[in-house]
């Protein structure tokens, strides 16, 4: 099969791409409900004669098609974020519809459209090739950290490169920031509200810590991703209006750039908050989770394949970075160069009336198919 034939064959399946996208959106895969979509896709592939595996937690299974020893992995996540207030949507979020050349519904952009494009590209190519070099995985839990999804399997995967179909508007994302979540617990001494001088106000000292943390100046800077960031996202404390509060907790979202580690970022935070112990308070610093930053060298084969495929379908390749995190970190930590490349605009993800252009779904299927083809034929 020549590449022009492959493209034409995918073009013939554009209705299948759309129908598959619509069906996937119609399945509510909010956290913990991914299993129904994985089962549907398993049955979809089995209708074409493929053997699939469903593995993972009950009700949120992951679909696996191919060997963990395959040369290249294509991955998409099945879970979606909650839809939010129903009145924010023109139509119910899990009743997809087509309007003005776009598909609307929760997950259209992030990332059921890309899942459909990958699936159809795989099936089209399999008409002429054995797919031994390609591992296809549609996984759960990405929106909540990925540990019940791709993270469960990363240590088993021995691919030489990977593609994750996050919405990048078909730009090649070769780097993104990492993240740690930090909980700060401040403990003071309670007292009657009319005698505040007899207590140690935990909220008061927590506010001073927050002020110092948000005024931190970061020196390190990545040429693509910029500087690290720190944000205080939640705070609570105290028990009663007329009591000096003896407890206060707050959470920190600290974004890391390549070259930083969670331990490095945590030490910076400790150095700021623990100086206040001299005023008689106790401070506990807890790292809640860590997601490592990602950086893939532009000379990697996976980027070459992506560039070639994009050019073939008339898209000018662009290499970018992303401020958020992704499941790519699991593979990069494993030594597997992995990029993000998918249809849809990042700014449309997670919002009301989420949507994706139908044309971009077809382009994505062609790009994925061409990358699979070059991997199998050229290595």
SELUM-359902 format. One line per 2 residues: number of its first residue (from 1); their letters; for each residue x, y, z of C-alpha. Coordinates in Angstrom, 3 decimals. Layout:
% SELUM-359902
NUM> A> X,Y,Z  ...
This chain:
% SELUM-359902
1> XX> 0.000,0.000,0.000  1.454,3.364,-1.057
3> XX> 0.882,6.430,1.096  -1.463,8.020,-1.454
5> XX> -3.588,4.886,-1.385  -3.599,4.939,2.409
7> XX> -4.818,8.537,2.426  -7.579,7.754,-0.072
9> XX> -8.678,4.741,1.936  -8.905,6.830,5.105
11> XX> -10.879,9.469,3.191  -13.395,6.735,2.306
13> XX> -13.852,6.100,6.030  -14.521,9.691,7.074
15> XX> -18.141,8.870,7.922  -16.895,6.050,10.143
17> XX> -14.593,8.468,11.975  -17.514,10.819,12.604
19> XX> -19.899,8.062,13.710  -17.301,6.602,16.054
21> XX> -16.664,10.029,17.580  -20.377,10.592,18.127
23> XX> -20.813,7.197,19.752  -17.864,7.685,22.098
25> XX> -19.105,11.120,23.184  -22.520,9.638,23.947
27> XX> -20.925,7.385,26.584  -20.454,9.253,29.858
29> XX> -16.864,8.463,30.834  -16.495,10.812,33.752
31> XX> -13.980,9.523,36.307  -14.732,5.922,37.221
33> XX> -17.000,5.240,34.238  -14.468,4.592,31.473
35> XX> -15.141,0.869,31.238  -18.248,1.147,29.071
37> XX> -16.323,2.996,26.346  -13.440,0.511,26.547
39> XX> -15.902,-2.373,26.131  -17.574,-0.661,23.175
41> XX> -14.220,-0.170,21.459  -13.246,-3.753,22.172
43> XX> -16.397,-4.939,20.405  -15.740,-2.465,17.582
45> XX> -12.269,-3.897,16.936  -13.438,-7.471,17.332
47> XX> -15.955,-6.910,14.526  -12.901,-6.400,12.286
49> XX> -11.279,-9.560,13.577  -8.846,-8.094,16.117
51> XX> -8.158,-9.559,19.528  -8.181,-6.975,22.305
53> XX> -7.531,-7.054,26.038  -9.424,-5.187,28.762
55> XX> -7.314,-4.653,31.878  -7.544,-2.452,34.949
57> XX> -9.966,-1.605,37.712  -13.507,-2.891,37.411
59> XX> -15.647,-0.300,35.686  -12.691,1.660,34.364
61> XX> -10.915,-0.882,32.195  -8.206,0.018,29.683
63> XX> -8.271,-1.308,26.121  -5.047,-2.819,24.776
65> XX> -4.524,-3.869,21.162  -1.093,-5.216,20.308
67> XX> 2.089,-6.182,22.127  3.904,-4.212,24.813
69> XX> 7.037,-5.016,22.763  5.755,-3.198,19.663
71> XX> 7.955,-0.476,18.177  5.458,2.375,18.548
73> XX> 2.596,3.138,20.913  -0.442,5.269,20.072
75> XX> -2.452,6.259,23.128  -5.627,8.142,23.871
77> XX> -7.531,8.558,27.120  -11.211,7.697,27.429
79> XX> -12.074,9.652,30.571  -13.487,13.165,30.478
81> XX> -13.827,15.921,33.050  -17.279,16.485,34.597
83> XX> -19.620,18.525,32.378  -20.370,21.182,34.976
85> XX> -23.726,22.967,35.224  -26.274,21.536,32.738
87> XX> -27.571,25.015,31.930  -24.131,25.972,30.642
89> XX> -24.621,23.701,27.610  -26.792,24.433,24.577
91> XX> -27.475,20.696,24.369  -26.913,17.940,26.952
93> XX> -23.147,17.218,27.081  -23.501,13.497,26.350
95> XX> -25.966,13.922,23.483  -23.534,14.864,20.706
97> XX> -24.597,16.704,17.592  -23.075,18.148,14.430
99> XX> -23.293,21.832,13.600  -21.373,23.977,11.099
101> XX> -18.820,21.279,10.370  -18.045,20.483,14.009
103> XX> -18.981,17.803,16.549  -20.252,19.082,19.910
105> XX> -20.259,17.285,23.252  -18.150,16.572,26.326
107> XX> -14.927,14.907,25.230  -15.214,15.866,21.556
109> XX> -11.934,17.744,21.746  -10.347,16.088,24.780
111> XX> -10.067,13.496,23.386  -12.603,11.132,21.925
113> XX> -12.142,12.620,18.472  -8.480,11.611,18.498
115> XX> -9.383,8.137,19.787  -11.734,7.675,16.818
117> XX> -9.064,8.935,14.406  -6.447,6.543,15.797
119> XX> -8.855,3.602,15.683  -9.840,4.155,12.049
121> XX> -6.225,4.760,10.986  -5.230,1.449,12.595
123> XX> -8.058,-0.492,10.952  -7.376,1.037,7.544
125> XX> -3.692,0.161,7.659  -4.428,-3.337,8.916
127> XX> -6.167,-4.113,5.626  -2.721,-4.403,4.049
129> XX> -0.275,-4.973,6.924  0.279,-7.052,9.997
131> XX> 0.231,-4.521,12.829  2.886,-6.170,14.997
133> XX> 4.906,-2.945,15.269  1.998,-0.879,16.628
135> XX> 0.573,-0.889,20.153  -2.783,0.833,20.509
137> XX> -3.959,1.730,24.016  -7.103,3.594,25.043
139> XX> -6.838,4.253,28.750  -8.629,5.558,31.828
141> XX> -7.863,8.119,34.512  -5.739,10.666,32.602
143> XX> -7.719,13.598,33.984  -6.989,12.433,37.540
145> XX> -3.316,11.559,37.180  -3.268,8.489,34.963
147> XX> -2.283,6.025,37.668  -5.287,3.775,36.951
149> XX> -4.639,4.148,33.232  -1.408,4.345,31.267
151> XX> 0.572,4.587,34.488  -0.436,1.007,35.357
153> XX> 1.285,-0.359,32.274  4.237,1.955,31.602
155> XX> 6.837,-0.361,33.127  5.707,-3.152,30.778
157> XX> 5.966,-1.097,27.585  9.169,-1.435,25.542
159> XX> 8.299,0.751,22.555  10.918,2.977,20.957
161> XX> 8.545,5.949,20.523  5.038,7.099,21.337
163> XX> 2.206,9.419,20.305  -0.591,10.631,22.562
165> XX> -3.545,12.285,20.844  -4.100,15.232,23.176
167> XX> -5.688,18.268,21.484  -2.751,20.250,20.063
169> XX> -4.443,21.605,16.912  -2.160,19.143,15.081
171> XX> 0.971,20.871,16.327  3.778,18.695,17.659
173> XX> 4.094,19.160,21.417  7.504,17.852,22.454
175> XX> 7.684,19.318,25.959  5.418,20.212,28.825
177> XX> 5.639,21.269,32.431  5.412,18.940,35.385
179> XX> 3.521,19.470,38.609  3.584,18.758,42.305
181> XX> 0.685,19.228,44.664  1.677,20.348,48.161
183> XX> -0.399,20.521,51.339  0.711,22.943,54.086
185> XX> -0.709,22.436,57.591  -0.213,25.303,60.023
187> XX> -0.870,24.703,63.750  -1.139,27.550,66.252
189> XX> -2.688,27.946,69.712  -6.403,28.645,70.286
191> XX> -7.670,31.447,72.509  -10.828,33.453,73.154
193> XX> -11.607,35.908,70.363  -11.573,38.802,72.879
195> XX> -7.999,37.914,73.905  -6.224,37.193,70.589
197> XX> -2.849,38.010,72.147  -3.117,34.801,74.213
199> XX> -3.217,32.586,71.129  -1.218,32.035,67.972
201> XX> -3.390,32.611,64.913  -2.753,29.870,62.338
203> XX> -4.644,31.713,59.592  -2.578,34.838,60.188
205> XX> 0.708,32.973,59.727  -0.626,30.950,56.806
207> XX> -1.463,34.228,55.061  2.096,35.437,55.583
209> XX> 3.423,32.204,54.099  1.139,32.545,51.102
211> XX> 2.320,36.093,50.547  5.952,34.984,50.616
213> XX> 5.305,31.994,48.353  3.477,33.989,45.704
215> XX> 6.263,36.574,45.672  8.953,33.976,44.971
217> XX> 11.050,34.851,41.932  12.069,31.942,39.729
219> XX> 15.437,32.262,38.014  15.409,29.117,35.893
221> XX> 13.657,29.405,32.556  12.983,26.986,29.713
223> XX> 13.281,28.497,26.205  9.934,26.979,25.186
225> XX> 7.967,26.617,28.426  9.141,29.705,30.259
227> XX> 9.511,29.842,34.034  8.040,27.648,36.758
229> XX> 4.823,28.833,38.408  3.269,28.538,41.848
231> XX> -0.380,29.002,42.759  -2.277,28.630,46.042
233> XX> -5.558,27.018,45.034  -7.411,26.067,48.249
235> XX> -7.377,27.285,51.869  -9.424,26.531,54.958
237> XX> -9.043,26.948,58.723  -10.541,27.877,62.045
239> XX> -13.577,26.501,63.841  -15.631,29.387,65.210
241> XX> -16.015,33.118,64.763  -14.959,33.998,68.326
243> XX> -11.937,31.691,68.572  -8.364,32.328,67.581
245> XX> -7.886,29.660,64.888  -5.310,27.055,65.798
247> XX> -5.328,25.308,62.424  -5.107,26.374,58.804
249> XX> -4.338,24.342,55.694  -3.708,25.378,52.130
251> XX> -2.820,23.618,48.886  -0.183,24.620,46.363
253> XX> -0.049,23.853,42.644  3.632,24.136,41.685
255> XX> 4.474,23.711,37.984  7.979,22.516,37.107
257> XX> 10.056,22.938,33.978  12.444,20.305,32.556
259> XX> 15.505,20.080,34.759  13.505,20.493,37.964
261> XX> 12.426,17.664,40.246  9.686,17.425,42.822
263> XX> 12.245,17.287,45.611  13.863,20.506,44.387
265> XX> 10.536,22.320,44.238  9.476,20.979,47.621
267> XX> 12.682,22.194,49.261  12.059,25.721,47.967
269> XX> 8.602,25.670,49.530  9.902,24.262,52.824
271> XX> 12.560,26.974,53.027  9.851,29.643,52.808
273> XX> 7.260,28.261,55.228  9.406,26.638,57.904
275> XX> 11.078,29.924,58.880  7.816,30.833,60.615
277> XX> 8.289,28.082,63.216  10.320,30.593,65.224
279> XX> 7.006,32.290,66.102  5.736,29.229,67.963
281> XX> 3.726,27.513,65.260  4.104,24.035,63.823
283> XX> 4.292,23.604,60.051  3.809,20.333,58.209
285> XX> 4.687,20.137,54.500  3.286,17.191,52.534
287> XX> 3.898,16.347,48.884  0.566,15.012,47.649
289> XX> 1.642,13.926,44.167  4.286,14.520,41.524
291> XX> 4.034,14.607,37.728  7.377,15.004,36.034
293> XX> 8.030,17.488,33.223  8.629,16.208,29.690
295> XX> 11.178,17.222,27.073  11.806,15.277,23.866
297> XX> 14.750,16.167,21.643  13.739,17.539,18.237
299> XX> 16.038,15.026,16.552  14.048,12.028,17.776
301> XX> 12.594,9.672,15.189  9.010,10.198,16.428
303> XX> 9.240,13.896,15.594  10.639,13.088,12.157
305> XX> 7.686,10.762,11.502  5.233,13.416,12.664
307> XX> 6.788,16.094,10.473  6.742,13.866,7.412
309> XX> 3.106,12.891,7.950  1.921,16.447,8.574
311> XX> 3.646,17.703,5.441  2.097,14.878,3.427
313> XX> -1.424,16.017,4.341  -0.631,19.693,3.801
315> XX> -0.079,20.843,7.389  3.032,22.888,8.142
317> XX> 4.737,21.211,11.123  5.168,23.311,14.248
319> XX> 6.914,22.212,17.438  5.529,23.681,20.653
321> XX> 5.385,23.234,24.413  2.444,22.917,26.795
323> XX> 1.999,24.346,30.282  -0.154,21.438,31.489
325> XX> 0.762,17.820,32.229  -0.038,14.619,30.347
327> XX> 0.358,10.857,30.441  3.399,11.249,28.174
329> XX> 5.468,11.502,31.342  4.935,7.811,32.091
331> XX> 6.515,6.839,28.779  9.275,9.468,28.818
333> XX> 10.267,8.339,32.321  10.550,4.876,30.797
335> XX> 12.956,6.245,28.148  10.360,6.244,25.352
337> XX> 10.388,9.552,23.406  6.726,10.565,23.276
339> XX> 4.963,13.532,21.708  1.480,14.966,21.961
341> XX> -0.231,15.312,18.592  -3.954,15.493,18.108
343> XX> -6.923,17.285,16.578  -8.765,20.004,18.444
345> XX> -7.800,23.214,20.176  -6.601,23.053,23.780
347> XX> -8.650,26.108,24.727  -11.880,24.274,23.843
349> XX> -11.171,21.371,26.188  -13.017,21.198,29.536
351> XX> -15.399,24.045,28.640  -19.090,24.286,27.875
353> XX> -20.110,23.381,24.318  -16.809,21.597,23.751
355> XX> -16.404,20.840,20.050  -13.999,19.761,17.323
357> XX> -13.886,20.348,13.570  -14.771,17.249,11.568
359> XX> -12.074,18.048,9.014  -9.423,17.927,11.741
361> XX> -10.549,14.398,12.696  -9.990,13.237,9.131
363> XX> -6.585,14.953,8.971  -5.576,13.350,12.271
365> XX> -6.515,9.877,11.020  -4.348,10.442,7.941
367> XX> -1.412,11.671,10.025  -1.659,8.744,12.450
369> XX> -1.963,6.303,9.568  1.069,7.745,7.804
371> XX> 3.130,7.607,11.001  2.154,3.993,11.578
373> XX> 2.974,3.182,7.958  6.423,4.784,8.068
375> XX> 7.203,3.100,11.384  6.330,-0.323,9.976
377> XX> 7.861,0.077,6.517  10.919,2.231,7.254
379> X> 11.432,1.466,10.954
